[in-house]
Amino acid sequence: MTSEDPGPLLYAYRPIPANPMSVAILILLLVVTFILGPIAAAPEGLWPLNGICFLPLAILLVAMVLFRPNPTYVYENGIELSLPLWRRLAGQQRDFRWEEIRDIYPASYEVAGSFMSPFASSAGTLIHAGLGLETNDGRRLLVRFTPGAIRAFRAESQGFLEAMEAIRQRFARRGEPMVRTARTFSDEEVLEMQKEARQPLVSIAGVFLAFFLPPTIVGAILLVATALNLTVTAPLALAAVLVALVPPAFSMVSTLRRSERRNAILSELSKFQESLRERARSP
């Protein structure tokens, strides 16, 4: 944002300092490092491997600091986006004037990346609503909000609802449009897009095949090696593991691409619906 005063603060959203997955891994590492590790490494106690045992915990703590987000602030004249610390240190812009933004609408995103959880993505319950912003120069920005309970196909957290309401009131008060470049869809197109968006990213059968096939692949390779009187060496075992990782890796990449496609569809629909809401509000 320029040096111009951003104006009165309309809404502030403070995200959690670390995502739930990081906290879960932290708890696991704390238990392993300070309880299970010393028991297994007795009599070395807390210093097995000359202290290298603390390296995973240290790496995780540094990562949590680097990914710690700043608050999102909605002002009368602009917005300050929430970004992780490493992106702020890299100098990425996070302050924008409303004049720099052409479209503001609810945007869809996966709460934890559906490609990392194909089981959950197959049920279509990882979609959440964030604040989608498109700048005049074509950049697409997304403000994420910590979701509440995952109960609906498209969850809207309290933080998102309050931020969106503050922005809508600001633009309504000034008589300015929030959406300027929305495409127009017919009722049939909307229904077809909604139908496509509700399709599972990956079938349950595909998930089972991708994630239960690897042990079978490893067993088959080792069985063939034994039948050919080959010695099962570390390189052979590593090669078997790498081959076995192909199915889950393919499943994750495929699911990620479908997830991006689904979020794009839902975001376009949201932009269109936001434009309709503004037209209905206009006198």
C-alpha positions in Angstrom: 0.0 0.0 0.0 1.2 3.6 -0.6 2.0 6.0 2.2 -1.7 7.1 2.2 -3.4 6.4 5.6 -5.2 3.1 5.3 -8.1 4.6 7.3 -10.0 3.2 10.2 -9.7 -0.5 11.0 -12.9 -2.3 10.1 -11.9 -5.9 11.1 -8.9 -7.9 12.4 -8.4 -11.6 12.0 -5.7 -13.3 13.9 -5.0 -16.9 12.5 -3.7 -19.6 14.7 0.2 -19.5 15.0 0.6 -23.0 13.7 -1.5 -25.4 11.7 -2.9 -28.5 13.4 -0.6 -30.9 11.5 2.5 -29.1 12.8 1.2 -29.2 16.3 0.5 -32.9 16.0 4.1 -33.6 14.7 5.5 -31.4 17.4 3.8 -33.4 20.1 5.0 -36.7 18.5 8.6 -35.4 18.4 8.5 -34.2 22.0 7.3 -37.6 23.1 9.9 -39.4 21.1 12.8 -37.1 21.9 12.2 -36.6 25.6 10.5 -39.9 26.7 10.9 -42.8 24.3 14.3 -41.8 23.0 16.1 -41.6 26.3 14.5 -44.9 27.4 15.6 -46.7 24.3 19.1 -45.1 24.3 19.9 -45.8 28.0 22.5 -45.2 29.4 23.1 -42.2 27.1 19.8 -40.7 28.4 18.9 -37.4 26.7 21.9 -37.3 24.5 21.8 -40.3 22.1 23.7 -39.9 18.8 25.7 -37.0 20.4 22.7 -34.7 20.4 21.6 -35.3 16.8 18.4 -36.7 18.2 17.3 -33.0 18.8 17.8 -32.1 15.1 14.2 -33.1 13.9 12.7 -31.1 16.7 14.8 -28.1 16.0 14.0 -28.2 12.3 10.3 -28.4 13.1 10.4 -25.4 15.5 12.3 -23.3 13.0 9.8 -24.2 10.3 6.9 -23.3 12.6 8.5 -19.9 13.2 9.1 -19.3 9.5 5.5 -20.2 8.7 3.9 -18.2 11.5 1.3 -15.9 9.8 0.6 -12.2 10.6 -3.0 -11.1 11.2 -5.3 -10.0 8.4 -6.5 -6.4 8.8 -9.4 -4.9 6.8 -9.2 -1.1 6.6 -11.5 1.5 5.1 -9.0 2.1 2.3 -7.3 -1.2 1.9 -6.4 -4.6 3.3 -3.3 -6.2 4.9 -3.1 -9.9 4.0 -2.0 -12.7 6.2 1.4 -14.1 5.1 3.8 -16.6 6.6 7.0 -15.0 8.1 9.3 -16.3 5.4 7.2 -14.6 2.6 7.3 -11.4 4.6 11.0 -11.6 5.0 11.3 -12.2 1.2 9.5 -8.8 0.7 6.2 -10.1 -0.8 3.6 -7.4 -0.9 0.9 -7.8 1.7 -0.6 -4.3 1.8 -3.1 -3.3 -0.9 -5.4 -0.4 -1.5 -8.9 -1.2 -2.6 -8.2 0.7 -5.8 -5.6 -1.9 -6.7 -8.2 -4.8 -6.5 -10.8 -5.3 -9.2 -12.6 -8.4 -7.7 -13.4 -9.5 -4.2 -15.4 -12.7 -3.6 -15.5 -15.9 -1.6 -12.8 -18.3 -2.9 -12.5 -22.0 -2.4 -9.5 -23.9 -1.0 -8.6 -27.2 0.6 -8.1 -26.9 4.3 -5.1 -29.2 4.4 -4.4 -29.9 0.7 -6.6 -32.8 -0.5 -3.7 -34.3 -2.4 -2.2 -35.1 1.0 -5.4 -36.8 2.2 -7.1 -38.7 -0.6 -9.3 -40.6 1.8 -10.9 -37.3 3.0 -10.9 -35.7 -0.4 -12.9 -38.6 -1.8 -15.7 -37.5 0.5 -15.5 -33.9 -0.7 -15.4 -32.4 2.7 -12.1 -30.5 2.7 -13.4 -27.4 0.9 -13.4 -24.2 2.8 -14.2 -20.6 1.9 -11.5 -17.9 2.0 -11.3 -14.3 0.7 -10.5 -14.2 -3.0 -8.8 -11.1 -4.4 -7.9 -10.3 -7.9 -5.7 -7.3 -8.6 -5.8 -5.0 -11.5 -2.6 -6.5 -12.9 -4.1 -10.0 -12.9 -2.7 -11.4 -9.6 -4.9 -13.8 -7.7 -4.7 -13.6 -3.9 -6.2 -15.8 -1.2 -6.8 -15.1 2.5 -7.3 -18.3 4.4 -9.3 -18.6 7.6 -9.0 -21.3 10.2 -12.0 -23.6 9.6 -14.3 -24.7 12.3 -15.8 -28.2 12.2 -15.7 -30.0 8.9 -19.4 -30.7 8.4 -20.5 -29.3 5.1 -19.3 -29.6 1.5 -18.3 -25.9 1.7 -17.5 -24.6 5.2 -17.5 -21.0 6.0 -15.7 -20.2 9.2 -16.7 -17.4 11.6 -13.6 -15.4 10.7 -14.4 -15.5 7.0 -18.0 -14.5 7.6 -17.1 -11.5 9.7 -14.3 -10.3 7.3 -16.6 -10.7 4.3 -19.4 -8.8 6.0 -17.1 -6.0 7.0 -15.9 -5.6 3.4 -19.4 -5.8 1.9 -20.6 -3.1 4.3 -17.6 -0.9 3.3 -18.3 -1.2 -0.4 -22.1 -0.8 0.0 -21.6 2.3 2.1 -19.5 3.8 -0.7 -21.7 2.5 -3.5 -18.7 0.7 -5.1 -18.8 -2.7 -6.8 -16.8 -5.6 -5.3 -16.8 -7.6 -8.5 -16.0 -6.0 -11.9 -15.0 -8.9 -14.1 -17.4 -11.8 -13.3 -18.4 -14.2 -16.1 -22.1 -14.7 -16.6 -23.5 -18.3 -16.4 -26.9 -19.7 -17.4 -28.8 -21.7 -14.8 -27.9 -24.9 -16.7 -24.2 -24.0 -16.6 -24.4 -23.3 -12.9 -26.0 -26.7 -12.2 -23.5 -28.5 -14.4 -20.6 -26.7 -12.6 -22.0 -27.5 -9.2 -22.4 -31.2 -10.2 -18.8 -31.3 -11.4 -17.5 -29.7 -8.3 -19.3 -32.2 -6.1 -17.6 -35.2 -7.7 -15.0 -36.9 -5.5 -11.5 -36.1 -6.4 -10.6 -39.8 -6.3 -12.7 -42.9 -5.7 -12.4 -45.0 -2.6 -11.3 -47.9 -4.8 -8.6 -45.8 -6.3 -7.4 -44.8 -2.8 -7.2 -48.4 -1.6 -5.4 -49.4 -4.8 -2.9 -46.6 -4.6 -2.0 -47.0 -0.9 -2.4 -50.7 -0.3 -0.6 -51.7 -3.6 2.9 -50.6 -2.5 3.4 -53.4 0.1 2.3 -55.9 -2.5 4.8 -54.4 -5.0 7.7 -54.6 -2.5 6.7 -58.2 -1.6 6.5 -59.2 -5.2 9.9 -57.7 -6.1 11.6 -59.4 -3.2 9.8 -62.7 -3.9 11.1 -62.6 -7.5 14.6 -61.7 -6.3 14.5 -64.7 -4.0 13.2 -67.0 -6.7 16.1 -65.9 -8.9 18.6 -66.6 -6.1 19.5 -62.9 -5.9 20.8 -61.5 -2.6 18.4 -59.0 -1.1 20.8 -56.1 -0.6 20.0 -52.6 0.6 20.1 -51.1 -2.9 17.6 -53.8 -4.1 15.3 -53.1 -1.2 15.6 -49.3 -1.8 14.7 -49.8 -5.5 11.7 -51.9 -4.5 10.5 -49.1 -2.2 10.9 -46.5 -4.8 8.9 -48.5 -7.3 6.2 -49.0 -4.7 5.9 -45.3 -4.1 4.8 -44.7 -7.7 1.1 -45.5 -7.2 0.6 -43.2 -4.2 2.6 -40.4 -5.8 0.5 -40.6 -8.9 -2.6 -40.6 -6.8 -1.5 -37.5 -4.9 -0.5 -35.5 -8.1 -3.7 -36.4 -9.8 -5.8 -35.5 -6.8 -4.0 -32.1 -6.5 -4.7 -31.2 -10.1 -8.4 -32.2 -9.7 -8.5 -30.2 -6.5 -7.2 -27.1 -8.2 -9.8 -27.6 -11.0 -12.6 -27.9 -8.4 -11.6 -24.8 -6.5 -11.4 -22.8 -9.7 -14.9 -23.9 -10.6 -16.3 -23.0 -7.2 -14.5 -19.7 -7.1 -15.9 -18.7 -10.5 -19.3 -19.6 -9.3 -18.8 -17.5 -6.1 -17.6 -14.5 -8.1 -20.7 -14.8 -10.3 -23.0 -15.1 -7.3 -21.3 -12.1 -5.6 -21.9 -10.0 -8.7 -25.6 -11.1 -8.7 -25.9 -10.2 -5.0 -24.5 -6.7 -5.8 -26.9 -6.2 -8.7 -29.9 -7.2 -6.5 -28.7 -4.7 -3.8 -28.3 -1.8 -6.3 -31.4 0.4 -6.6 
